Amino acid sequence: MKSLLPVRKGEGLPVGLLMLYLIIVNFGSASGLAISTSLLLDQVGARALPYVFVAISLFGMLAGSFYPVIVNRLGNRRFYQFFLWFSFAILLFSNLLLRSEISIVGHNPGVFLQYMAFFVLLMVEIIHFHNYSREFFNPVQFKRVYGFILGATKFGGIAGGLSLGPLLTSYSSADVLWIWILSNLAGAIVLKVLEDRSSPAQKARRRASVSLVDGISQGIQGISRSPFLKLFSVLLFLDILIGSLMVYQFNEGLAHSFAGEPEAMGIFLGKFVCIANLVALFLQLVVAPYLFTNFSVSNVALIFPAFSLIVLLISIGVWELPTVALLMFHKDYFASAVHLPNRSLFLNALPPERRGFFLGFLEGFASQFFNLLVGIALILVVSFSPDLPAFSNLFSSGFATSFASLAAFLSFAYLLLLRFRFKSLHERELTELLKRRDVRALRNEFQLSTQEFSHFESSDLIEFFPVKNKELVRSQLQQAKRAWCVEFMILHPHCYREWTLGLSNQQRWDHFQWNSNNKSQDYFKMEMSDQELVDVFETVHKKAKLVGDFYYYVCLYHKRSVLIQLGSKLMTTTPKGFEDLLRTLALFQISCGETLSRGFLKKVFLQPVKIQRLMLQVLKWSSYSRLIIDLAPYFEIASPSIRRLVVELCVNQIHRHGDFDLLIETYRKRSWSLPALRTWIELFLELDSQQKDSLLPELMSEFQKRLVRCTHRLSILKEAGLNDALVESLEQAQEHYLRLILLLYRNSFSTGTLEILERGLFSRQESIRYEALELLSATSKRQLCELIQPFLEFQEPSEILENLKNLPVQSPEVSLEEVLAAFLEEEDDFFRACAINTIAKSQLIGFHDTVEALSHRSGDFYSQEMALDCLGKLVPSSESC
Amino acid sequence: MSWQAGAFIGVMLNIIEKVEALAKVSLFAQLGARERLLIALICTEEELAVGEILCQQGEEGDELYLILEGVVSVRIGSNEESKEVARMGSGSCIGEMSLFSGKPRNATLVVEEKSRILFLSGVMLHELIRDYPQISLGVIQSLVQRLEG
């Protein structure tokens, strides 16, 4: 039972009290709706409804406009108290009017006032309850529990509906309405208790104080500037148009069915409210959470118009009380359980500081404005349209109803189309939201202007040099020192070549002389043949200072042929001149054969990272076909930039030599460590789609298993009370696996989105993580969402395991000793070293022989040293005594 | 390998213990264990006798000292008239800022009790950061937290 509830530890009190509040308030309003509707229809009939709608819209617009201003002044909590006391006062007043003999144009004003009050107060209640309850939960909690909390409205409705029949047979309508009036006071007390007992999970965001007019103009401007909000407003308008037509229709149906019988209509409505709430409760508690967690917001939004279409088609064919009830249920109850909570989730694509404002503006002011427009249109249709001859059950009631059905039908067809366009817009808006806080995305948009650049001489900025400005390139290279020039040469080879080709021999020689060793004058001349240069190399290749000059001369004078002539002799270059050799080879993109390539690979990973990078760049043009096998052991190197180059190199090799099978064979040959796996995936993702398709599902399932296993091991270690490097590394590994799994989906996201999403999901800032989760769920990657969410939401591995759906633990280890033994056998030398450390610390002498065996294992980076250290610390109990 | 042989080994920290010890340095608190492993590889551990001077006030230095065991006295003033301003025990870390500031030492550090110290050279750390930029990110995060704190 506990696992079925979405409520987690620490959430019980706010969830419970908010639900209690909703039960009380909805118990009251269930009787309020039924009685006020029956009284109104009895007095004026359905034909007067458009006028009432217009009045409701006007009051609603007023309330919607004042809402953000008052909330801003009072804050969420004080506003709620104010609102509930105000509701109490207005309902009391209308009840007193109802009891009085006062009559305007033959009708009691209390009947209108309380009917209108119901809708206007309900509108404010819905908006504010959403904003208010957000204060007690973080966004993920909120998304999980909000639907559950709203389920309480149905409990209140069922109780209210059940009690209405017996109450109306014993008391007058006006007396029964006391329940509605007093429910506001009881609700205020419950909220007070909640505020006293629980602290808010999030600080309520308060905007700078704005006037009523400013608020409206800001809202309109915001909508007109954002395509997303524009389309959202259109959806809202269509929702309201269709909703109003449905309300008109079922009220017309009710008036026909219960003409002159207000009490019978009240009792029917009571029963209807009770049954509808019961079904809606099921929808809210079972269906809605399933839909929200398994489908994206855009997909769930399609359900409402789709069902509306079905209901409307039924209503055209059969126009009887069950059809009326179905329409009412769909418009009021299904919408409140699924459609409206889902609609408000769309606004999560807005920045947090604008979310509350637009929720209030759109659901409050704009929706009432649309209501007003629709109401006026309905008045015009009802007042001035001629009656059409009847040609179906439905159409028998005249033009207004038929117009309503057709308009609803057409609008929903349009709405369906609109939803599809809205989906992509919603995703784009969420990506933009994350981008807004993503440093790398911001940096990429930043461009150094020529003016800014001319003030910098740092080589760090060469990457951003405005190479299109040829004049700046020429003047900068002409006066720059050699170190700067060679750096430039590597980063912008085409630009450098273009510059050298534009120089005269004299200019080249001057530049060379200015940038070379004094002794160079003895070896180099303004003009030299290839053979002369080959001879110079033979003389200077062991002289550290001069060999650099040799390579710079080759670059400056474009002597590619000299390098080809020298071939494998180039490997005799003194180590200090190695960097210059590599730069020169990279500039001319010389294809190295097997000897040179293997020679480089032997040296590459012993060099500093900068030289490694250059060397890998040179190997890009290598003709050696089995380069991948020699590169694979270096996939786990810690530097990300080197790993990226290795991937580029391998992809290049596969494209050139078509060695896909060799690649797979190399991958399957052994079990790879975490950093190596990342390199492998990056490599696989660069392959052709056919090659990828055969591999990625296999990798996905493998990583999922590894992730679950890693979490399971972590839970065992934590249960054993460990908190050492092994635990920390496993926690890090969990994140690594999640990133790897995410990486497998790279091609299903638009360029750059996955990187932004990844940084968002693993951000240290909670709010950014939630925004990233929202984007992930909007992209309909259900499997990915289900997998990642528990890791971001829960801290304890045991809790995470409980919440990992469809991923059973397939780990044979059940004790600390078994986990440690498993680590000792695995490929990852860091884990092995950590495990040996844990064994030594925990004095697990049972591992003595295994550790001793490891101490003899050569070629292991850390384990041998760790094993020796561990053996020194493992003291048998008798000796330690 | 016999049980007794182990007694000669294990006085010094092993590589994983260094990784764990570095977690105590607030500058590296934001780094993961694998990143700290890279730093641990360039750390050296030394045993110092009473009276040995770790560094002199005024001299340039870019080393970080993590006291693993023992007591180090922090003194200000010239050798003859130096005044003890603090005593640092095991787990204390001295010179975090000098890793990056390059300013002269503002105090003299003298070993008061036989100590074991983990040294980290600024120059080597800079080299490491150049090759593994992910380390600098963690260091920056720690510095920002300190500035905000």
Interface residues (C-beta under 8 A of the other chain):
Chain A: P608 V609 K610 A638 S639 P640 S641 P675 D724 A725 E728 S729 Q732 R764 F830 A833 C834 I836 N837 E852 S855 Y862 E865 M866 L868 D869 C870 L871 G872 K873 L874 V875 P876 E879
Chain B: M1 W3 A5 G6 A7 F8 I9 G10 N14 I15 I16 E17 V19 E20 A23 G32 A33 R34 L37 L38 E127 R130 D131 Y132 P133 Q134 Q141
